[in-house]
């Protein structure tokens, strides 16, 4: 069970990328998003799938944090995957939006504006996943603003 949890938490090993593991995890999030929109084409089904994914991510990342012995270990990237899935919620499918969503999410995940870093202080998986939830929501809002501003 420990191996399975570690494999899932590290995004099938993408978290072990020597440089920018969060970016590698987000790229896997793009791939998973492409699968999700095919399997869950309706907003409600997508929302339920992402909520389940996020909930499992809280549990998985919390368990894996114990195994890896370190607060929010960089190799845990399931939070980046979930954050990107949240970024793309209710956004029309377009490679433009995928690219913009990726950029917005990485910026908000790295910079953690608006005191997002305080969310990381929550215990275990809640802290690991929480800041990426906030970054995903901010990224989603920025995509909506971009759509409105540029008439996309």
VMD Tcl script that builds the backbone (N, CA, C; Angstrom):
set m [mol new atoms 456]
animate dup $m
set s [atomselect $m all]
$s set {name element resname resid chain x y z} {
  {N N UNK 1 A 0.827 -1.200 0.000}
  {CA C UNK 1 A 0.000 0.000 0.000}
  {C C UNK 1 A 0.875 1.269 0.000}
  {N N UNK 2 A 1.995 1.206 0.722}
  {CA C UNK 2 A 2.908 2.344 0.799}
  {C C UNK 2 A 3.431 2.721 -0.590}
  {N N UNK 3 A 3.766 1.714 -1.393}
  {CA C UNK 3 A 4.272 1.962 -2.750}
  {C C UNK 3 A 3.206 2.614 -3.629}
  {N N UNK 4 A 1.979 2.108 -3.564}
  {CA C UNK 4 A 0.881 2.647 -4.362}
  {C C UNK 4 A 0.614 4.106 -3.991}
  {N N UNK 5 A 0.558 4.393 -2.711}
  {CA C UNK 5 A 0.314 5.763 -2.250}
  {C C UNK 5 A 1.436 6.681 -2.723}
  {N N UNK 6 A 2.674 6.225 -2.628}
  {CA C UNK 6 A 3.811 7.037 -3.062}
  {C C UNK 6 A 3.766 7.273 -4.569}
  {N N UNK 7 A 3.422 6.255 -5.338}
  {CA C UNK 7 A 3.321 6.400 -6.797}
  {C C UNK 7 A 2.238 7.417 -7.158}
  {N N UNK 8 A 1.088 7.336 -6.498}
  {CA C UNK 8 A -0.004 8.271 -6.780}
  {C C UNK 8 A 0.347 9.686 -6.328}
  {N N UNK 9 A 0.921 9.814 -5.141}
  {CA C UNK 9 A 1.258 11.138 -4.602}
  {C C UNK 9 A 2.317 11.839 -5.440}
  {N N UNK 10 A 3.238 11.069 -5.996}
  {CA C UNK 10 A 4.315 11.655 -6.801}
  {C C UNK 10 A 3.935 11.761 -8.278}
  {N N UNK 11 A 2.673 11.594 -8.593}
  {CA C UNK 11 A 2.221 11.735 -9.980}
  {C C UNK 11 A 2.899 10.748 -10.897}
  {N N UNK 12 A 2.836 9.466 -10.505}
  {CA C UNK 12 A 3.451 8.384 -11.270}
  {C C UNK 12 A 4.959 8.591 -11.425}
  {N N UNK 13 A 5.542 9.265 -10.455}
  {CA C UNK 13 A 6.989 9.487 -10.456}
  {C C UNK 13 A 7.430 10.832 -11.012}
  {N N UNK 14 A 6.509 11.623 -11.553}
  {CA C UNK 14 A 6.908 12.924 -12.106}
  {C C UNK 14 A 7.463 13.843 -11.017}
  {N N UNK 15 A 7.075 13.622 -9.778}
  {CA C UNK 15 A 7.583 14.425 -8.675}
  {C C UNK 15 A 9.061 14.218 -8.403}
  {N N UNK 16 A 9.625 13.172 -8.968}
  {CA C UNK 16 A 11.057 12.912 -8.800}
  {C C UNK 16 A 11.902 13.602 -9.860}
  {N N UNK 17 A 11.276 14.392 -10.730}
  {CA C UNK 17 A 12.016 15.149 -11.732}
  {C C UNK 17 A 13.018 16.041 -10.994}
  {N N UNK 18 A 14.289 16.023 -11.404}
  {CA C UNK 18 A 15.311 16.744 -10.638}
  {C C UNK 18 A 15.132 18.262 -10.594}
  {N N UNK 19 A 14.592 18.855 -11.664}
  {CA C UNK 19 A 14.327 20.293 -11.619}
  {C C UNK 19 A 12.851 20.535 -11.908}
  {N N UNK 20 A 12.275 21.442 -11.164}
  {CA C UNK 20 A 10.873 21.840 -11.321}
  {C C UNK 20 A 9.880 20.675 -11.233}
  {N N UNK 21 A 9.884 19.927 -10.136}
  {CA C UNK 21 A 8.939 18.819 -10.021}
  {C C UNK 21 A 7.477 19.277 -10.026}
  {N N UNK 22 A 7.207 20.471 -9.497}
  {CA C UNK 22 A 5.835 20.990 -9.523}
  {C C UNK 22 A 5.353 21.254 -10.937}
  {N N UNK 23 A 6.239 21.745 -11.771}
  {CA C UNK 23 A 5.899 21.986 -13.174}
  {C C UNK 23 A 5.660 20.661 -13.893}
  {N N UNK 24 A 6.490 19.666 -13.589}
  {CA C UNK 24 A 6.291 18.333 -14.187}
  {C C UNK 24 A 4.951 17.756 -13.740}
  {N N UNK 25 A 4.617 17.940 -12.472}
  {CA C UNK 25 A 3.325 17.464 -11.969}
  {C C UNK 25 A 2.167 18.178 -12.643}
  {N N UNK 26 A 2.310 19.485 -12.875}
  {CA C UNK 26 A 1.260 20.244 -13.552}
  {C C UNK 26 A 1.105 19.780 -14.993}
  {N N UNK 27 A 2.225 19.446 -15.660}
  {CA C UNK 27 A 2.138 18.909 -17.026}
  {C C UNK 27 A 1.363 17.591 -17.031}
  {N N UNK 28 A 1.584 16.764 -16.017}
  {CA C UNK 28 A 0.778 15.547 -15.899}
  {C C UNK 28 A -0.685 15.922 -15.657}
  {N N UNK 29 A -0.901 16.996 -14.915}
  {CA C UNK 29 A -2.260 17.498 -14.706}
  {C C UNK 29 A -2.940 17.870 -16.014}
  {N N UNK 30 A -2.189 18.408 -16.960}
  {CA C UNK 30 A -2.734 18.732 -18.287}
  {C C UNK 30 A -3.202 17.454 -18.975}
  {N N UNK 31 A -2.371 16.425 -18.914}
  {CA C UNK 31 A -2.729 15.139 -19.540}
  {C C UNK 31 A -3.983 14.564 -18.878}
  {N N UNK 32 A -4.024 14.606 -17.553}
  {CA C UNK 32 A -5.192 14.078 -16.827}
  {C C UNK 32 A -6.431 14.916 -17.144}
  {N N UNK 33 A -6.265 16.219 -17.278}
  {CA C UNK 33 A -7.376 17.082 -17.679}
  {C C UNK 33 A -7.930 16.647 -19.037}
  {N N UNK 34 A -7.042 16.374 -19.984}
  {CA C UNK 34 A -7.481 15.942 -21.316}
  {C C UNK 34 A -8.274 14.634 -21.243}
  {N N UNK 35 A -7.898 13.765 -20.339}
  {CA C UNK 35 A -8.646 12.515 -20.127}
  {C C UNK 35 A -9.980 12.822 -19.448}
  {N N UNK 36 A -9.941 13.655 -18.409}
  {CA C UNK 36 A -11.159 13.982 -17.653}
  {C C UNK 36 A -12.238 14.605 -18.532}
  {N N UNK 37 A -11.855 15.530 -19.428}
  {CA C UNK 37 A -12.900 16.184 -20.219}
  {C C UNK 37 A -13.537 15.234 -21.232}
  {N N UNK 38 A -12.828 14.166 -21.574}
  {CA C UNK 38 A -13.418 13.145 -22.447}
  {C C UNK 38 A -14.346 12.230 -21.659}
  {N N UNK 39 A -13.917 11.842 -20.466}
  {CA C UNK 39 A -14.712 10.925 -19.633}
  {C C UNK 39 A -15.864 11.650 -18.951}
  {N N UNK 40 A -15.628 12.901 -18.534}
  {CA C UNK 40 A -16.630 13.684 -17.796}
  {C C UNK 40 A -16.926 14.986 -18.549}
  {N N UNK 41 A -17.658 14.891 -19.671}
  {CA C UNK 41 A -17.859 16.075 -20.512}
  {C C UNK 41 A -18.838 17.109 -19.934}
  {N N UNK 42 A -19.629 16.723 -18.967}
  {CA C UNK 42 A -20.619 17.638 -18.415}
  {C C UNK 42 A -20.077 18.298 -17.149}
  {N N UNK 43 A -20.390 19.570 -16.925}
  {CA C UNK 43 A -19.827 20.288 -15.780}
  {C C UNK 43 A -20.055 19.594 -14.429}
  {N N UNK 44 A -21.233 19.045 -14.219}
  {CA C UNK 44 A -21.502 18.400 -12.934}
  {C C UNK 44 A -20.648 17.149 -12.756}
  {N N UNK 45 A -20.552 16.334 -13.791}
  {CA C UNK 45 A -19.736 15.117 -13.681}
  {C C UNK 45 A -18.255 15.473 -13.507}
  {N N UNK 46 A -17.796 16.508 -14.209}
  {CA C UNK 46 A -16.413 16.965 -14.062}
  {C C UNK 46 A -16.183 17.449 -12.627}
  {N N UNK 47 A -17.106 18.243 -12.105}
  {CA C UNK 47 A -16.976 18.780 -10.742}
  {C C UNK 47 A -16.929 17.657 -9.709}
  {N N UNK 48 A -17.787 16.663 -9.866}
  {CA C UNK 48 A -17.799 15.529 -8.928}
  {C C UNK 48 A -16.475 14.764 -9.015}
  {N N UNK 49 A -16.000 14.522 -10.226}
  {CA C UNK 49 A -14.738 13.794 -10.409}
  {C C UNK 49 A -13.569 14.560 -9.786}
  {N N UNK 50 A -13.533 15.872 -9.989}
  {CA C UNK 50 A -12.448 16.678 -9.422}
  {C C UNK 50 A -12.558 16.719 -7.897}
  {N N UNK 51 A -13.767 16.820 -7.371}
  {CA C UNK 51 A -13.952 16.821 -5.911}
  {C C UNK 51 A -13.471 15.504 -5.298}
  {N N UNK 52 A -13.788 14.397 -5.954}
  {CA C UNK 52 A -13.324 13.090 -5.476}
  {C C UNK 52 A -11.807 13.010 -5.575}
  {N N UNK 53 A -11.263 13.448 -6.702}
  {CA C UNK 53 A -9.807 13.453 -6.898}
  {C C UNK 53 A -9.142 14.284 -5.804}
  {N N UNK 54 A -9.697 15.465 -5.528}
  {CA C UNK 54 A -9.130 16.349 -4.515}
  {C C UNK 54 A -9.200 15.703 -3.132}
  {N N UNK 55 A -10.347 15.117 -2.807}
  {CA C UNK 55 A -10.496 14.452 -1.511}
  {C C UNK 55 A -9.513 13.303 -1.342}
  {N N UNK 56 A -9.376 12.488 -2.375}
  {CA C UNK 56 A -8.385 11.408 -2.333}
  {C C UNK 56 A -6.971 11.976 -2.229}
  {N N UNK 57 A -6.745 13.104 -2.899}
  {CA C UNK 57 A -5.444 13.758 -2.843}
  {C C UNK 57 A -5.078 14.208 -1.442}
  {N N UNK 58 A -6.054 14.683 -0.687}
  {CA C UNK 58 A -5.805 15.079 0.706}
  {C C UNK 58 A -5.330 13.868 1.496}
  {N N UNK 59 A -6.029 12.758 1.343}
  {CA C UNK 59 A -5.672 11.543 2.082}
  {C C UNK 59 A -4.318 10.988 1.622}
  {N N UNK 60 A -4.158 10.873 0.305}
  {CA C UNK 60 A -2.928 10.296 -0.265}
  {C C UNK 60 A -1.707 11.148 0.097}
  {N N UNK 61 A -1.812 12.461 -0.081}
  {CA C UNK 61 A -0.658 13.321 0.198}
  {C C UNK 61 A -0.326 13.336 1.686}
  {N N UNK 62 A -1.341 13.270 2.532}
  {CA C UNK 62 A -1.093 13.209 3.971}
  {C C UNK 62 A -0.362 11.941 4.366}
  {N N UNK 63 A -0.777 10.821 3.798}
  {CA C UNK 63 A -0.100 9.539 4.058}
  {C C UNK 63 A 1.335 9.582 3.540}
  {N N UNK 64 A 1.498 10.076 2.316}
  {CA C UNK 64 A 2.822 10.090 1.695}
  {C C UNK 64 A 3.770 11.023 2.446}
  {N N UNK 65 A 3.246 12.104 2.972}
  {CA C UNK 65 A 4.078 13.018 3.754}
  {C C UNK 65 A 4.712 12.281 4.939}
  {N N UNK 66 A 3.977 11.375 5.545}
  {CA C UNK 66 A 4.527 10.547 6.630}
  {C C UNK 66 A 5.644 9.646 6.114}
  {N N UNK 67 A 5.436 9.056 4.950}
  {CA C UNK 67 A 6.435 8.142 4.394}
  {C C UNK 67 A 7.721 8.877 4.029}
  {N N UNK 68 A 7.572 10.084 3.471}
  {CA C UNK 68 A 8.734 10.836 2.993}
  {C C UNK 68 A 9.354 11.711 4.084}
  {N N UNK 69 A 8.710 11.755 5.228}
  {CA C UNK 69 A 9.220 12.482 6.399}
  {C C UNK 69 A 9.643 13.907 6.083}
  {N N UNK 70 A 8.695 14.712 5.715}
  {CA C UNK 70 A 8.977 16.120 5.468}
  {C C UNK 70 A 7.711 16.864 5.131}
  {N N UNK 71 A 7.543 18.046 5.679}
  {CA C UNK 71 A 6.345 18.839 5.427}
  {C C UNK 71 A 6.292 19.250 3.963}
  {N N UNK 72 A 5.215 18.894 3.295}
  {CA C UNK 72 A 4.962 19.235 1.882}
  {C C UNK 72 A 6.189 18.968 1.011}
  {N N UNK 73 A 6.644 17.731 1.041}
  {CA C UNK 73 A 7.796 17.290 0.261}
  {C C UNK 73 A 7.590 17.629 -1.212}
  {N N UNK 74 A 8.621 18.142 -1.870}
  {CA C UNK 74 A 8.528 18.561 -3.278}
  {C C UNK 74 A 8.166 17.432 -4.230}
  {N N UNK 75 A 8.426 16.196 -3.847}
  {CA C UNK 75 A 8.118 15.088 -4.743}
  {C C UNK 75 A 6.624 14.793 -4.796}
  {N N UNK 76 A 5.865 15.297 -3.825}
  {CA C UNK 76 A 4.408 15.116 -3.838}
  {C C UNK 76 A 3.824 16.147 -4.797}
  {N N UNK 77 A 3.253 15.665 -5.896}
  {CA C UNK 77 A 2.717 16.566 -6.924}
  {C C UNK 77 A 1.238 16.318 -7.229}
  {N N UNK 78 A 0.597 15.461 -6.461}
  {CA C UNK 78 A -0.830 15.229 -6.682}
  {C C UNK 78 A -1.607 16.529 -6.473}
  {N N UNK 79 A -1.058 17.424 -5.652}
  {CA C UNK 79 A -1.697 18.715 -5.412}
  {C C UNK 79 A -1.647 19.606 -6.656}
  {N N UNK 80 A -0.552 19.560 -7.399}
  {CA C UNK 80 A -0.460 20.322 -8.649}
  {C C UNK 80 A -1.448 19.783 -9.686}
  {N N UNK 81 A -1.588 18.477 -9.723}
  {CA C UNK 81 A -2.527 17.874 -10.667}
  {C C UNK 81 A -3.945 18.347 -10.350}
  {N N UNK 82 A -4.331 18.244 -9.085}
  {CA C UNK 82 A -5.674 18.678 -8.671}
  {C C UNK 82 A -5.863 20.169 -8.898}
  {N N UNK 83 A -4.830 20.954 -8.613}
  {CA C UNK 83 A -4.918 22.401 -8.809}
  {C C UNK 83 A -5.168 22.775 -10.260}
  {N N UNK 84 A -4.509 22.068 -11.176}
  {CA C UNK 84 A -4.736 22.353 -12.591}
  {C C UNK 84 A -6.150 21.942 -13.014}
  {N N UNK 85 A -6.635 20.820 -12.495}
  {CA C UNK 85 A -8.005 20.392 -12.820}
  {C C UNK 85 A -9.017 21.441 -12.356}
  {N N UNK 86 A -8.754 22.065 -11.215}
  {CA C UNK 86 A -9.623 23.128 -10.705}
  {C C UNK 86 A -9.490 24.373 -11.583}
  {N N UNK 87 A -8.287 24.676 -12.015}
  {CA C UNK 87 A -8.049 25.812 -12.903}
  {C C UNK 87 A -8.944 25.744 -14.133}
  {N N UNK 88 A -9.131 24.559 -14.679}
  {CA C UNK 88 A -9.833 24.408 -15.951}
  {C C UNK 88 A -11.347 24.187 -15.809}
  {N N UNK 89 A -11.868 24.238 -14.596}
  {CA C UNK 89 A -13.305 24.002 -14.374}
  {C C UNK 89 A -14.147 25.060 -15.094}
  {N N UNK 90 A -15.080 24.598 -15.910}
  {CA C UNK 90 A -16.021 25.418 -16.682}
  {C C UNK 90 A -15.346 26.327 -17.712}
  {N N UNK 91 A -14.131 26.016 -18.079}
  {CA C UNK 91 A -13.433 26.770 -19.117}
  {C C UNK 91 A -13.595 25.999 -20.427}
  {N N UNK 92 A -14.005 26.691 -21.504}
  {CA C UNK 92 A -14.166 25.983 -22.779}
  {C C UNK 92 A -12.847 25.342 -23.221}
  {N N UNK 93 A -12.960 24.175 -23.836}
  {CA C UNK 93 A -11.754 23.485 -24.290}
  {C C UNK 93 A -11.087 24.283 -25.400}
  {N N UNK 94 A -9.825 24.594 -25.186}
  {CA C UNK 94 A -9.014 25.288 -26.174}
  {C C UNK 94 A -7.568 25.172 -25.714}
  {N N UNK 95 A -6.662 24.947 -26.655}
  {CA C UNK 95 A -5.249 24.873 -26.273}
  {C C UNK 95 A -4.763 26.219 -25.752}
  {N N UNK 96 A -5.381 27.303 -26.197}
  {CA C UNK 96 A -5.063 28.632 -25.675}
  {C C UNK 96 A -5.354 28.679 -24.177}
  {N N UNK 97 A -6.529 28.171 -23.778}
  {CA C UNK 97 A -6.897 28.205 -22.364}
  {C C UNK 97 A -6.062 27.225 -21.541}
  {N N UNK 98 A -5.713 26.096 -22.139}
  {CA C UNK 98 A -4.853 25.141 -21.432}
  {C C UNK 98 A -3.498 25.785 -21.146}
  {N N UNK 99 A -2.919 26.436 -22.148}
  {CA C UNK 99 A -1.623 27.091 -21.964}
  {C C UNK 99 A -1.717 28.230 -20.952}
  {N N UNK 100 A -2.721 29.081 -21.106}
  {CA C UNK 100 A -2.909 30.182 -20.162}
  {C C UNK 100 A -3.169 29.665 -18.751}
  {N N UNK 101 A -4.015 28.636 -18.645}
  {CA C UNK 101 A -4.300 28.049 -17.337}
  {C C UNK 101 A -3.048 27.495 -16.691}
  {N N UNK 102 A -2.219 26.842 -17.485}
  {CA C UNK 102 A -0.950 26.298 -16.996}
  {C C UNK 102 A -0.077 27.426 -16.453}
  {N N UNK 103 A 0.051 28.505 -17.227}
  {CA C UNK 103 A 0.894 29.635 -16.816}
  {C C UNK 103 A 0.339 30.291 -15.556}
  {N N UNK 104 A -0.964 30.604 -15.549}
  {CA C UNK 104 A -1.569 31.219 -14.361}
  {C C UNK 104 A -1.384 30.337 -13.131}
  {N N UNK 105 A -1.655 29.044 -13.295}
  {CA C UNK 105 A -1.555 28.149 -12.145}
  {C C UNK 105 A -0.133 28.098 -11.600}
  {N N UNK 106 A 0.851 27.960 -12.478}
  {CA C UNK 106 A 2.243 27.894 -12.003}
  {C C UNK 106 A 2.634 29.190 -11.293}
  {N N UNK 107 A 2.220 30.337 -11.831}
  {CA C UNK 107 A 2.542 31.623 -11.194}
  {C C UNK 107 A 1.937 31.687 -9.799}
  {N N UNK 108 A 0.636 31.374 -9.686}
  {CA C UNK 108 A -0.023 31.459 -8.381}
  {C C UNK 108 A 0.483 30.398 -7.415}
  {N N UNK 109 A 0.829 29.239 -7.935}
  {CA C UNK 109 A 1.342 28.177 -7.064}
  {C C UNK 109 A 2.729 28.530 -6.528}
  {N N UNK 110 A 3.534 29.158 -7.338}
  {CA C UNK 110 A 4.899 29.523 -6.916}
  {C C UNK 110 A 4.887 30.766 -6.022}
  {N N UNK 111 A 4.185 31.819 -6.448}
  {CA C UNK 111 A 4.207 33.087 -5.714}
  {C C UNK 111 A 3.317 33.090 -4.470}
  {N N UNK 112 A 2.264 32.301 -4.495}
  {CA C UNK 112 A 1.312 32.209 -3.383}
  {C C UNK 112 A 0.857 33.597 -2.890}
  {N N UNK 113 A 0.214 34.371 -3.790}
  {CA C UNK 113 A -0.254 35.707 -3.386}
  {C C UNK 113 A -1.452 35.617 -2.440}
  {N N UNK 114 A -1.818 36.757 -1.896}
  {CA C UNK 114 A -3.007 36.865 -1.037}
  {C C UNK 114 A -2.943 35.909 0.159}
  {N N UNK 115 A -1.752 35.734 0.692}
  {CA C UNK 115 A -1.554 34.915 1.909}
  {C C UNK 115 A -1.877 33.433 1.708}
  {N N UNK 116 A -1.800 32.947 0.472}
  {CA C UNK 116 A -2.043 31.530 0.194}
  {C C UNK 116 A -1.079 30.651 0.992}
  {N N UNK 117 A 0.128 31.166 1.249}
  {CA C UNK 117 A 1.107 30.343 1.971}
  {C C UNK 117 A 0.616 29.955 3.359}
  {N N UNK 118 A -0.308 30.723 3.928}
  {CA C UNK 118 A -0.853 30.378 5.248}
  {C C UNK 118 A -1.659 29.077 5.192}
  {N N UNK 119 A -2.260 28.806 4.052}
  {CA C UNK 119 A -3.035 27.578 3.882}
  {C C UNK 119 A -2.118 26.365 3.992}
  {N N UNK 120 A -0.880 26.505 3.539}
  {CA C UNK 120 A 0.086 25.409 3.611}
  {C C UNK 120 A 0.362 24.972 5.045}
  {N N UNK 121 A 0.082 25.823 5.982}
  {CA C UNK 121 A 0.355 25.495 7.384}
  {C C UNK 121 A -0.701 24.561 7.982}
  {N N UNK 122 A -1.774 24.318 7.259}
  {CA C UNK 122 A -2.772 23.357 7.732}
  {C C UNK 122 A -2.100 21.990 7.863}
  {N N UNK 123 A -2.625 21.134 8.717}
  {CA C UNK 123 A -1.965 19.839 8.930}
  {C C UNK 123 A -2.076 18.891 7.733}
  {N N UNK 124 A -1.009 18.149 7.547}
  {CA C UNK 124 A -0.933 17.014 6.623}
  {C C UNK 124 A -1.442 17.334 5.226}
  {N N UNK 125 A -2.295 16.473 4.694}
  {CA C UNK 125 A -2.785 16.611 3.326}
  {C C UNK 125 A -3.604 17.868 3.095}
  {N N UNK 126 A -4.228 18.393 4.146}
  {CA C UNK 126 A -5.022 19.620 3.999}
  {C C UNK 126 A -4.130 20.793 3.592}
  {N N UNK 127 A -2.963 20.893 4.180}
  {CA C UNK 127 A -2.035 21.957 3.828}
  {C C UNK 127 A -1.407 21.750 2.457}
  {N N UNK 128 A -1.080 20.497 2.160}
  {CA C UNK 128 A -0.470 20.177 0.865}
  {C C UNK 128 A -1.429 20.520 -0.270}
  {N N UNK 129 A -2.670 20.109 -0.121}
  {CA C UNK 129 A -3.645 20.304 -1.196}
  {C C UNK 129 A -4.291 21.694 -1.168}
  {N N UNK 130 A -4.390 22.284 -0.001}
  {CA C UNK 130 A -5.137 23.529 0.160}
  {C C UNK 130 A -4.591 24.705 -0.614}
  {N N UNK 131 A -3.268 24.893 -0.582}
  {CA C UNK 131 A -2.709 26.038 -1.302}
  {C C UNK 131 A -2.878 25.890 -2.813}
  {N N UNK 132 A -2.871 24.657 -3.295}
  {CA C UNK 132 A -3.076 24.439 -4.736}
  {C C UNK 132 A -4.541 24.596 -5.121}
  {N N UNK 133 A -5.440 24.310 -4.197}
  {CA C UNK 133 A -6.856 24.589 -4.417}
  {C C UNK 133 A -7.034 26.095 -4.611}
  {N N UNK 134 A -6.422 26.885 -3.719}
  {CA C UNK 134 A -6.523 28.343 -3.822}
  {C C UNK 134 A -5.882 28.850 -5.111}
  {N N UNK 135 A -4.706 28.320 -5.468}
  {CA C UNK 135 A -4.033 28.723 -6.709}
  {C C UNK 135 A -4.888 28.355 -7.923}
  {N N UNK 136 A -5.543 27.192 -7.867}
  {CA C UNK 136 A -6.416 26.770 -8.961}
  {C C UNK 136 A -7.628 27.675 -9.103}
  {N N UNK 137 A -8.212 28.070 -7.979}
  {CA C UNK 137 A -9.370 28.977 -8.023}
  {C C UNK 137 A -8.964 30.334 -8.585}
  {N N UNK 138 A -7.835 30.875 -8.116}
  {CA C UNK 138 A -7.354 32.159 -8.644}
  {C C UNK 138 A -7.056 32.065 -10.139}
  {N N UNK 139 A -6.470 30.966 -10.561}
  {CA C UNK 139 A -6.159 30.770 -11.979}
  {C C UNK 139 A -7.431 30.696 -12.810}
  {N N UNK 140 A -8.434 30.011 -12.280}
  {CA C UNK 140 A -9.722 29.908 -12.960}
  {C C UNK 140 A -10.347 31.295 -13.117}
  {N N UNK 141 A -10.289 32.092 -12.079}
  {CA C UNK 141 A -10.825 33.459 -12.141}
  {C C UNK 141 A -10.076 34.271 -13.192}
  {N N UNK 142 A -8.757 34.124 -13.236}
  {CA C UNK 142 A -7.963 34.854 -14.230}
  {C C UNK 142 A -8.309 34.420 -15.656}
  {N N UNK 143 A -8.606 33.136 -15.844}
  {CA C UNK 143 A -9.024 32.683 -17.169}
  {C C UNK 143 A -10.355 33.323 -17.566}
  {N N UNK 144 A -11.281 33.431 -16.607}
  {CA C UNK 144 A -12.565 34.078 -16.890}
  {C C UNK 144 A -12.373 35.554 -17.218}
  {N N UNK 145 A -11.509 36.216 -16.475}
  {CA C UNK 145 A -11.225 37.626 -16.751}
  {C C UNK 145 A -10.597 37.774 -18.139}
  {N N UNK 146 A -9.655 36.910 -18.462}
  {CA C UNK 146 A -9.005 36.949 -19.783}
  {C C UNK 146 A -10.017 36.745 -20.894}
  {N N UNK 147 A -10.919 35.793 -20.688}
  {CA C UNK 147 A -11.971 35.534 -21.687}
  {C C UNK 147 A -12.796 36.780 -21.914}
  {N N UNK 148 A -13.183 37.437 -20.843}
  {CA C UNK 148 A -14.018 38.627 -20.944}
  {C C UNK 148 A -13.278 39.792 -21.591}
  {N N UNK 149 A -12.040 39.995 -21.170}
  {CA C UNK 149 A -11.254 41.119 -21.681}
  {C C UNK 149 A -10.971 41.005 -23.176}
  {N N UNK 150 A -10.646 39.803 -23.614}
  {CA C UNK 150 A -10.228 39.617 -25.002}
  {C C UNK 150 A -11.323 39.051 -25.888}
  {N N UNK 151 A -12.501 38.807 -25.332}
  {CA C UNK 151 A -13.613 38.326 -26.125}
  {C C UNK 151 A -13.459 36.914 -26.665}
  {N N UNK 152 A -12.740 36.090 -25.919}
  {CA C UNK 152 A -12.505 34.724 -26.355}
  {C C UNK 152 A -13.704 33.883 -26.058}
}
mol reanalyze $m
mol bondsrecalc $m
mol representation Tube
mol addrep $m
